[in-house]
Amino acid sequence: MIPLRLSLAIGDYDRIRPIADGTVRIDGVDPVMSILDPEEIFFRAFKYADFDICELSLSSYTVKTAEGDSPYTAVPVFPSRAFRHTSVYIRTDRGITRPEDLKGRRVGVPEYQLTANVWVRVVLEEYGVRPSDITWVRGGYEHPGREEKITLQLPSDLRLESLPPGATISSALADGTIDAVIGPRAPSCFERGAPHVGRLWADPVAAASEWYGKHKIFPIMHVLGIRKDVAEQHRYLPGALVKAFEEAKSVALAKLTNTAATKVTLPFVEERLQHARALMGDDFWSYGLEPNRHVLDVFLQAHHAQGLSSRRLKPEDLFHPASLEAFRL
């Protein structure tokens, strides 16, 4: 059988590298790989449906699925997950020392509906901070003029502004035009050590570990999508993708565990891995619907409550049915 030549766009992760280098094969597929930043993938996927298979923002995909006009269907493979206590950057000279201090503040976001921002708002709600308590200021991190890639119908009590022409989130935080930033990347002003710019949680690892202990949630950021016309034409593809990506993740974890010669350019990898397993179990980066039903359900409830999805989806609504079952020996 001649394998299908399908485009596959995804970030540069250790857990997908075995597919990119051919160590793990997708049954019946010879992928044309594009290793890209997530922002580029999402823009091209939701604007033009450029790719046959690609990484998708969970939030953007949920918006489009709730509206019934997503060009993609997903499988329960999660290329990106992250605790988002790392994602709140503040002016340290404004008296912001606790999450509650964000009430009444101007907070920059690259896009309101980004998955990272949905999860941060879940955390802030626990401190009594509602989305309507903040003035949200939208703009590009480093390039002026970034806009929402997805059309939104937001609640009437939400205050959402745009940065003035020529301004960026990083420059606005550095000069004090805004009080804080929430987003998946660190603004460059934080990375270069600009005065009076820091993190809300000084020890985000400890804060996230405590939060996980309470809620058992490792936030999902991205899913793997298949363009619907491709999935319809090749009915075996959803299951084949889950199988291949599970195998690729296992290969990556085996390499990470082999610390005789560390594969990652970072000290204390073994200790961090032991901490993650002690906190979250051996399968801490699980794929599949059932191991992640609770995480997905919390996200979908928050997404709808925040006014981002037009209807309250169930976790099953996100995924192609053929990706939810597998054979057993």
N, C-alpha and C positions, 0 to 999 in steps of 0.2 A: 504494500500500500504506500502510495506517495503521501508523505505527511503534509498537513495543511501548513501554509505559510501565513501566519497570523501576527499582526503587530502586537507587542506587549510593552507597555510603558509603566515603569515603576521606579521607585527610589533606589538608591545604592545602599542596600542593607545586607548584612551578613546572611540573613535568613532567606534571601532570594538569590544570592550569588551562585549557589550550586546549580540553579536553573540557567542563570546567565552564562556560566562557563561550560555548560553541557554535562556536568557531573550527574545531574538529575534531569531526566527527560519527561516531558508532558506527553502522555500517550497520544500518538497520532498527530502531534503538532511539532513543527519546526519554527520556533518563535523568532520573529525579527525584533530584537530587543532595543528599547530606547531607555537608557538610564538617565532620568531627568529629575529635577527638583519637583516636589509635589505641587507647588504653585503653578508651574507650567503645565503639568499633566492635567490638573483640575480645570484650568482655564480652557485648554484645548478640548478636553472631554466634554465639558458642559456647554461650551460655545459651539463646537463643531462636530462632536462625536468622532474625533480623529482616529481613535485607536480601537482595535478589535477587543483587546483585553487591557485593563489598566487599573491602577490604584485610584480610588475615589475618596474624597472627603465624606465621612459618615454623615455630617450635617447636611451638606449640599445634596447628597444622594437621598437623604430622608425628606428634604423639602420637595424634591422632584418626584419621589415615589408617592408621597401623600397627595400631590397634585395630579398624579396619574400620567405624567408626561416625561418620565425619565427615559433617556435613550439607552440606559444600561440596566441590567439585572445583576445582582451581586451574589457571591458565594461567601460562606462564613470563614474566609481567610482574612486576617487582620494584619496587614503589613506594618502598621504603625500603632503603637500604644504608648501612652505616657502619663505619668502623674503630673498634674498641671499646677502643683504648688510652686513649681519653678517659673511660672508664666506670668507673674504679676510683678511689675517693676514700678517703683514709686519715686517721687521726690522726697528725699529724706529730711528736707527742711520745712515740710508742711504739717508736721505733727501727725503723720500717718504712721502709726505703730501697730495697729490691729486691723483686721478686716473691717470692723465696724466703722473705722475712720474714713472709709471710702464713700460713706453716705454724703451726698451733696457735692461730690467731687466731679471733675472733668476727667474722663478716662478714655485714652486713645485705644482704638481697635483698628486693625487693618481691614477687617470685614466683621460686621456684627454677628453673622451667622456661623463663623468658623467653629469647627468642632471643639477646639481648645477652649474657646470662649464660652461655649455652652457648658462645658464641664466646670470651668472656673465659677460661673454663675451658680451651678449646683452647690459648690463649696460655700460660696458667699451667702447663699440662702440660709445655711446653718447658723450664720452669725447675724441673721436678721437683715441682711442687705439684699433688697429686691432690685431687679433691673430698673424699675421706675425711680429708685433712689439716686441714680447716677445719671449724669449727662454724658452720653457716649459721643465720642468725636472720631470720625472715620477718616482714614487716609492711608497712604502707602508708608511702609516702614522707612524705606530709603529713596523711593521714587515718588514724586508728587502725582496725584490724580488717580490713585487706585480706587476702584469702585467695586461694589458687590457684584460678584459674577452671577448671582441668583437673585431674581426679583422677589422681594419680600413684602408681605402685608403685615406690618408690625402693630402691636397694640397702641391705642390712641394715647395712652399715658406715658409712652416711652419718648424720651428726649434724645434725638439722634441728629448730630450736626456733622458737617464736613470741614476738614481743615481748609484754611484759605489757600488760594493758588500759590504754588511754589513751596509750601510747607510740607514737612514729613513728620511722621510720628516721632522719629528719633530726635529731630531738631526741636520739635515742640516740647518733648520731655526735657531736653537739655536746657532750653531757655525758660522753662516754667510755664509755658502756655497751657499745658495740661498737667494734671497732678499725678497721673499714673498711666500705665500701659498694660493691657492684657492681650496676649497673643502667643502663637506657637514658637516664635523666634525671639531672641534677645535683641532689642534695638542696639544699633552700633554705639550709641552714646554710653550704654551700660558696659559694653565690651571694651571700650577704650578708657573706662574709668572716669567718665565725666563727673564733675563735682555735684554732690547732692542727688545722685542717682543710685538707687540700690534695689534690693528685693524686699517685697512685703514680708515673706517668710525668710528670715536670716538663715535658717537651717531647713531647706525644703525637703530634704530626705527624711529627717525626723518627723516633720509635719505630715508628709505623705504616708509614711509608715504607720503613724498613729491613726490616720484617716482610713487606711486599708484595714487595720485591725478592727475598726469600728464597723465598716461597711462592706468589706470584702469586694471592693471594686478596683480593678486595674483598668483605667479608662481606655476604651477603644477610640482611636482617632480615624483610621481609614479602613475601608473594605476593598476587596478585589471585585471589579466589575467586568462583565462581558456585554458587549453591545448586543441588544436584544435580537437584531436580525441574525447575528452570528450564532447566538445561543439557539435560536429556533432552527437554523439550518443544520447545526451540528449538535444533536441532542446529547451526545456523550460528553461534551466539553465541560459542563459544570462539575461533574464528578471527577473527571480527569484532572482538572485544575486543583481541586481540594487534595486529591491524592498526591500530586507532584509537590505542592507547596508544603504539605505536612512532611514529606520526605526531605525536602530542602531544609526545613527548619530543624529537623533531627540531625542532619549533617552539620549544620552550623553550631548547634549546641554541643555536639560531640567535639568539635574543634575548640570551642570555648572552654570545655571541661579539661582538655589536654593542656595542662599548664607547665609541662616539662620545658616547653619553649613557647612562651605566651604569644598568641596569634593577634592580640589586640595591643595597640601602642598606648598602653595605660598600665600603671602599677596597681597592685592589689585587685586584679581581676578575679582571682580565685576567692578572695574574701568577700567581694561584692556578690559573686554568684552564690556563695554559701548563705549570705544574708538574705538574698531574694528567695532562695528555696526554703529557708527557715520561716520566712514571713508568709510566703504565698504557695508553697508546695512545689513539687518537682516540675509540674506542667504549668509554670507561671505565665507562659505566653501561649495560652491555649487557643486553638482554632475550633470551629464547630459551633452549632447553635446551642445545644444543651449546656455545655460548660460555661457559656457566656450569656445565657438567658437573663439572669439577674442584671448584669451590667447593661445589656441592651435595653431591658425594660425600664431601668432607671433613666437611661439616656432619652428614650422615646417619650417618657412621661414629661421630663424636663423640657425637651425640645418643643413639645406641644404647648406646655404651660407657658413657655417663653414667647409664644406666638409665632414660632418659626414654621411649624407644620400645620397644614390646614385641617388635618384630622389626626386622631391619636392612633398611631400604627401599633401593631403587635410585632414582636421580633420576627415571627414567621413571614410577615409581609415584605421583609427586606430581601429575602433570598430566593433564588431559583429552587423549585422543589427537588430537582434532581441532585442538588448539592447537599441535601439534608440527610441522606441515607447512604450507607456503604455496606458492602457484603461483610459477613463475619464467618470465620471458619469454625 
